[in-house]
Amino acid sequence: MIALIDEHRDRFGVEAICRTLGATACGFITSRAYRAAKTRPTSARALRDAILIEEFRRIHAENYSVYGVRKMHHAMVRAGWQIGRDQTARLMWAAGLQGVRRGRKPITTKPAGEPDAHPDLVERRFAAERPHQLWVADITYVRILGGFCYVAFITDVFTRRIVGWAVSASLHTEGLPLLALEHALLSTGASRGREGLIHRSDRGAQYVSLSSSDALITAGVSASVGTVGDSYDNALAERVNGLYKAELIHSKRLWESVEAVELATKGGCTGGTPPACMKPSATALPRRLRRLTLTIRTQRPLRPDLGPKPRALQLPSCAVQRAQLRPLPLPYLLSASSTAEMQLRREEVRK
């Protein structure tokens, strides 16, 4: 509260600020109390905290700025300070100090510093009526012996097949996403200027850069980007990255070099027995079954004592979305009459 008044006192005055704050639920200070707080001497705790914060910063810097609360507490005790662990955590938070965390993943997509005007043409609707209508793109990383390498993929939404990819030791736009785009255009035979082709990506600096935008315009492809820090806006590309790592990369503990990752990715995309993420979906439903609701009509039972005519089985849209990822289970393919006959036969056998 004191800092708020200090910030705005030259513009509004202390009396007006305290009177306005007193009319709200959070107002609790008067102008007299403000002046008393400003003239009150600094407390012993505040003086000790200021000294300890400087000592915290010195010890933290001497230990490569990696110590957390536990190690900083032991380091302060070894230095001769009588301080508790909770006080250590409070002063480290006040000083903006924190320990290093294990297993931190490299950042493959950095958001652009300036706002861009790329529209969102997909809005999480990852569906297409024909090939080369919607492509999704993303970048992932692979651990190698010398650090990391990066892999860019472009996937066709209709066929669920990787149509373009590139492997590089850096995140430069020319050597990674643009190379994957050129590979996709050449491998699919998609003519430049194809009407309706959308290139979907996240809002990373590699995809919203000037060189990337010029390449998409030259190829006649419409650019579509999602929001910052939202993986659901590019969920299909994230799924491809996960399958690529689970079925190809994680089969080996450590890759030797960028060339080894590139050869393995090439073998999975062009030859041998590719992983499931690199070939058309084997569980995709026929076009006649791609509806919001499936109706499976059954036949009239052979005997009247088996009950009335069963109604049509309506599957909700969520069941259809799950069915697009795997074949329909056997009970959905059996008619009600055949199921009733099987039940009748079982009862006859028991008798």
C-alpha positions in Angstrom: 0.0 0.0 0.0 2.8 2.4 0.8 4.5 1.7 -2.5 1.2 2.3 -4.3 0.8 5.7 -2.7 4.4 6.5 -3.5 3.9 5.7 -7.1 0.8 7.9 -7.6 1.3 10.7 -5.0 2.7 13.2 -7.4 -0.3 12.9 -9.7 -3.2 12.6 -7.3 -1.9 13.5 -3.9 -1.8 11.5 -0.7 -5.1 12.8 0.7 -7.1 11.9 -2.4 -5.5 8.4 -2.7 -6.2 7.5 1.0 -9.8 8.8 0.7 -10.4 6.7 -2.4 -8.8 3.6 -0.9 -10.9 4.1 2.3 -14.1 3.8 0.2 -13.1 0.3 -1.0 -12.8 -3.0 0.6 -9.0 -3.0 0.6 -8.7 0.5 2.0 -7.1 0.6 5.5 -4.6 3.4 5.6 -5.1 7.1 6.3 -2.9 10.0 5.3 -1.7 10.3 8.9 -0.8 6.6 9.0 1.0 6.9 5.7 3.2 9.8 7.0 3.9 7.9 10.2 5.0 4.9 8.1 7.3 7.0 6.0 9.0 8.6 9.1 9.1 5.4 11.1 12.7 4.0 11.3 13.5 0.7 9.6 12.9 -2.4 11.7 15.6 -4.8 12.8 14.1 -7.5 10.7 14.1 -5.4 7.5 17.8 -4.5 8.1 18.7 -8.1 8.7 16.8 -9.2 5.6 18.7 -6.7 3.5 22.0 -8.0 4.7 21.0 -11.6 4.2 19.7 -11.0 0.7 23.1 -9.7 -0.3 24.8 -12.7 1.3 22.3 -15.0 -0.5 23.1 -13.5 -3.9 26.9 -13.8 -3.3 26.7 -17.5 -2.2 24.3 -18.3 -5.0 26.6 -16.8 -7.6 29.6 -18.5 -6.2 27.9 -21.9 -6.6 27.1 -21.4 -10.3 23.6 -20.2 -9.5 22.2 -23.7 -9.2 21.5 -24.1 -5.4 17.9 -24.4 -4.3 16.4 -23.8 -0.8 17.9 -26.9 0.8 21.5 -26.4 -0.4 21.4 -22.7 0.2 20.2 -23.3 3.8 23.2 -25.6 4.4 25.5 -23.2 2.7 24.3 -20.3 4.9 24.7 -22.4 8.1 28.3 -23.4 7.0 29.0 -19.7 6.5 28.1 -19.0 10.1 24.6 -17.6 9.8 21.8 -18.7 12.1 18.9 -19.0 9.7 16.0 -21.4 9.3 14.9 -23.2 6.2 11.6 -21.3 5.9 13.4 -18.0 6.2 15.8 -19.1 3.5 12.9 -19.8 1.2 11.3 -16.5 1.9 14.5 -14.5 1.3 15.4 -16.4 -1.9 11.9 -15.6 -3.2 12.4 -12.0 -2.3 15.8 -11.9 -4.0 14.5 -13.7 -7.1 16.8 -16.7 -6.7 16.0 -20.3 -7.5 17.7 -23.6 -8.0 18.3 -25.4 -11.2 15.8 -28.1 -12.2 16.7 -31.5 -13.6 15.5 -32.8 -16.9 14.7 -29.5 -18.4 13.7 -29.9 -22.1 15.2 -27.7 -24.8 12.8 -25.1 -26.2 12.2 -25.9 -29.8 9.7 -23.1 -30.6 10.3 -19.6 -29.3 7.4 -17.1 -29.6 8.0 -14.1 -31.8 8.6 -10.9 -29.9 6.3 -8.8 -32.2 2.6 -9.5 -32.8 1.8 -11.0 -36.2 -1.3 -11.0 -38.3 -1.4 -14.7 -39.2 -5.0 -15.9 -38.9 -6.2 -19.1 -37.3 -7.9 -20.9 -40.2 -8.3 -24.3 -38.5 -9.6 -23.6 -35.0 -8.8 -27.1 -33.8 -10.8 -28.8 -36.6 -8.3 -31.3 -37.9 -10.4 -32.7 -40.7 -10.0 -32.6 -44.4 -12.1 -33.8 -47.4 -9.2 -34.5 -49.7 -5.4 -34.8 -49.8 -3.3 -31.7 -49.8 -6.1 -29.6 -48.2 -4.6 -29.2 -44.7 -1.0 -29.8 -43.6 0.1 -29.5 -39.9 3.8 -28.8 -39.1 5.8 -28.8 -35.9 9.4 -29.2 -34.6 10.7 -31.7 -32.0 14.1 -32.5 -30.6 16.2 -35.7 -30.3 19.0 -36.2 -27.8 22.3 -37.2 -29.4 25.8 -37.8 -28.1 26.9 -34.2 -28.8 23.7 -32.5 -27.4 20.5 -32.2 -29.4 19.3 -32.2 -33.0 15.9 -31.0 -34.2 13.4 -32.6 -36.6 10.6 -30.8 -38.4 7.6 -32.7 -39.7 4.7 -31.8 -42.1 1.7 -34.2 -41.9 -1.2 -34.4 -44.3 -4.4 -34.4 -42.3 -6.5 -36.4 -44.7 -4.0 -39.4 -45.2 -2.3 -39.0 -41.8 1.0 -39.4 -43.5 4.2 -37.5 -43.1 4.7 -35.7 -46.4 7.8 -33.7 -45.5 10.5 -33.7 -42.9 13.9 -32.3 -42.2 16.7 -32.9 -39.6 19.1 -30.2 -38.5 21.6 -29.4 -35.8 20.1 -25.9 -35.3 16.8 -24.2 -35.3 17.4 -21.9 -38.2 14.4 -21.3 -40.4 16.1 -22.0 -43.7 17.6 -25.3 -42.6 14.6 -26.8 -40.8 10.9 -25.7 -41.5 11.6 -24.4 -44.9 13.5 -27.5 -45.9 10.6 -29.6 -44.7 8.1 -27.5 -46.7 10.2 -27.9 -49.9 10.4 -31.7 -49.3 6.6 -31.8 -48.8 6.0 -30.0 -52.1 8.3 -32.2 -54.0 7.3 -35.6 -52.5 3.6 -35.1 -52.9 3.7 -33.5 -56.3 1.5 -30.7 -55.1 1.7 -27.9 -57.6 2.6 -24.5 -56.4 -0.4 -22.4 -56.1 -2.8 -25.3 -55.3 -6.1 -23.8 -54.2 -7.1 -24.4 -50.6 -3.9 -25.8 -49.2 -3.4 -24.6 -45.6 -0.1 -24.9 -43.7 -0.9 -25.2 -39.9 1.8 -24.5 -37.3 2.3 -23.0 -33.9 3.2 -19.3 -33.3 6.9 -19.9 -33.1 9.6 -17.6 -34.5 10.6 -20.1 -37.1 7.0 -20.2 -38.6 6.1 -16.5 -38.4 9.4 -15.2 -39.6 9.6 -13.1 -42.8 11.4 -15.8 -44.7 8.8 -18.5 -43.8 6.0 -16.2 -44.8 7.6 -15.4 -48.1 8.2 -19.1 -48.8 4.5 -19.9 -48.1 3.3 -17.0 -50.3 5.6 -18.1 -53.1 4.3 -21.7 -52.9 0.7 -20.4 -52.9 0.0 -21.9 -49.4 -2.2 -20.2 -46.8 -0.5 -19.9 -43.4 -2.5 -20.7 -40.3 -1.1 -20.4 -36.7 -2.4 -21.1 -33.3 -2.1 -19.3 -30.0 1.1 -19.0 -27.9 1.8 -21.8 -25.5 -1.3 -23.9 -26.4 -0.5 -27.4 -27.6 -4.1 -28.2 -28.3 -4.1 -25.7 -31.2 -1.7 -28.0 -33.0 -2.7 -31.3 -31.4 -2.3 -33.5 -34.5 1.3 -32.4 -35.1 2.0 -33.0 -31.4 0.6 -36.5 -31.7 2.9 -37.2 -34.7 5.9 -36.1 -32.7 4.9 -38.4 -29.8 4.5 -41.4 -32.1 7.8 -40.6 -33.8 9.7 -40.6 -30.5 7.9 -43.6 -29.1 8.2 -45.9 -32.1 11.5 -44.8 -33.6 13.7 -42.6 -31.4 13.1 -44.3 -28.0 13.9 -47.7 -29.5 17.6 -46.7 -29.0 19.0 -45.3 -25.8 21.3 -42.7 -27.4 21.8 -41.6 -31.0 25.4 -41.0 -32.1 25.0 -38.0 -34.4 22.6 -35.9 -36.5 23.4 -38.1 -39.5 22.3 -41.2 -37.6 18.9 -39.6 -36.7 18.5 -38.5 -40.3 19.2 -41.9 -41.7 16.8 -43.5 -39.3 14.1 -41.0 -40.1 14.6 -41.5 -43.8 14.4 -45.3 -43.4 11.1 -44.9 -41.5 9.6 -42.6 -44.1 10.8 -44.2 -47.4 11.8 -47.8 -46.8 11.6 -50.8 -44.6 8.8 -51.1 -42.2 7.9 -47.6 -41.2 6.4 -46.8 -37.8 2.6 -46.2 -37.6 3.1 -42.5 -37.5 4.8 -42.4 -40.9 2.2 -44.3 -43.0 -1.5 -43.9 -43.7 -3.7 -44.7 -40.8 -4.7 -48.3 -40.9 -7.7 -47.7 -38.6 -9.3 -44.9 -40.6 -13.0 -45.4 -41.2 -14.5 -45.4 -44.7 -16.0 -42.1 -45.9 -19.5 -43.4 -45.5 -18.9 -43.9 -41.8 -17.4 -40.4 -41.2 -20.5 -38.8 -39.7 -21.4 -37.2 -36.4 -23.7 -40.0 -35.6 -23.7 -43.6 -36.8 -26.9 -45.5 -37.2 -26.6 -49.3 -37.2 -30.0 -50.7 -38.3 -30.8 -54.2 -37.1 -33.1 -56.9 -38.5 -36.4 -58.1 -37.1 -35.9 -61.2 -34.8 -36.7 -64.6 -36.3 -39.0 -65.5 -33.4 -41.8 -63.3 -32.0 -41.0 -64.3 -28.4 -37.7 -62.6 -28.5 -39.3 -59.2 -28.0 -40.2 -56.2 -30.1 -38.1 -54.9 -33.0 -34.9 -53.4 -31.7 -34.4 -49.8 -32.3 -31.6 -48.3 -34.3 -28.4 -48.0 -32.3 -27.3 -44.3 -32.1 -23.6 -43.7 -31.3 -22.7 -40.3 -29.9 -20.2 -38.1 -31.6 -17.6 -38.8 -29.0 -17.8 -42.5 -29.8 -17.4 -41.7 -33.4 -14.3 -39.7 -32.7 -12.8 -42.6 -30.8 -13.8 -44.9 -33.5 -11.8 -42.9 -36.0 -8.7 -43.8 -34.1 -9.4 -47.6 -34.0 -11.6 -50.1 -35.8 -15.2 -50.6 -34.6 -15.4 -53.3 -31.9 -17.1 -56.5 -32.7 -20.4 -56.0 -30.6 -21.2 -52.9 -32.8 -20.9 -55.1 -35.9 -23.3 -57.8 -34.7 -27.0 -57.4 -35.3 -29.5 -57.6 -32.4 -31.2 -60.6 -34.0 -28.0 -62.7 -34.2 -27.2 -61.8 -30.6 -30.6 -62.9 -29.5 -30.2 -66.2 -31.4 -26.9 -66.8 -29.7 -28.5 -66.2 -26.3 -31.4 -68.6 -27.2 -29.0 -71.3 -28.3 -27.1 -71.0 -25.0 -30.3 -71.4 -23.1 -31.3 -74.5 -25.1 -27.9 -76.1 -24.4 -28.3 -75.5 -20.7 -31.7 -77.2 -20.7 
